[in-house]
């Protein structure tokens, strides 16, 4: 078996000292290795709840490295197959976060490990409700994530509840909010659209969970390479600029000059989405699946980065049409779901690997294949942003990591400020 670092052994000791514990370890610190190393006979059998790619690819691979003495079953496939595998005698069974409804409430698992537990930050989701039933019965519950608070410390309430049933942060989210937060944005209907923490509240919340939750930053424990941000300004052609300004100023872009239809943006959320489409080089129709291609300015900028980098690029795209445009311009580009693409990437045989941040933002170790990340369009999720960059900026990366952002207009700059500010 592989050998743990000193800080990882400390994390294992934390798990052994606390039957219900949270490990908030930044991407690259090795939380999967810690979780596997923490399993003793008294913890088995163990159930791992994780995003699909992590459950199917990462945990089996890590078991072969860290715990080859344990058997693992991956409960995916048809409902009947999932039920059969969940009932198997394997030491570890992995199940996707969207399939935990298949886990019996009266299950056999002594330990429940929720990987990427930030996906359980909302008590209103079916995922969380099933997770609460499953964790309530287990002797040991471990939460693993590198980004427990993607928006604010309010994200911790639902995760903490899975560990202690409300002992530390309370049993009611309403009381938790009123105690530690105050409304920041209130709609005309009276609904609070955004909350902000009261002075000192963040520190108090962290303190309440500090006995069972361990947090580690990669830079404090690893000899990490340098991380650089490169902002590449992109000039759109006049016709696309007009469409952008029309959406921005009037919420209507008249694209008849392009032989297309009129596109509208009904509210600010839709507006920012449309503006991002325009900067990416296209615009979806309001009520149809028709797509209007506007320009290739970001494609041209991506080509320039590829030529200058001289090494493979990991490209984050936001829209399906955007991915199609990239594939048309770069025939050698591969997607993370393409057969054999990840293995070829690790061997340096993929010049450009395409991935959606939500699909490839967790669990994948891609540092062997390259050290350049390119964001072709902005996103607003700090969790997805950090997790995706962490596919390359992690332990084992032998080169400085450069994160490129293609930026055409204000919407691109604002999104970057938001994720970096959080």
Beta strands, then each sheet from edge to edge (+ up, - down):
strand 1: 20-25
strand 2: 46-50
strand 3: 72-74
strand 4: 92-96
strand 5: 111-115
strand 6: 140-145
strand 7: 181-186
strand 8: 192-197
strand 9: 213-216
strand 10: 227-233
strand 11: 252-254
strand 12: 262-264
strand 13: 282-284
strand 14: 291-293
strand 15: 313-317
strand 16: 334-335
strand 17: 352-356
strand 18: 372-375
strand 19: 401-407
sheet 1: 3+ 4+ 2+ 5+ 6+ 1+ 9+
sheet 2: 7+ 8-
sheet 3: 10+ 19+ 18+ 15+ 17+ 16+
sheet 4: 11+ 12-
sheet 5: 13+ 14-
end
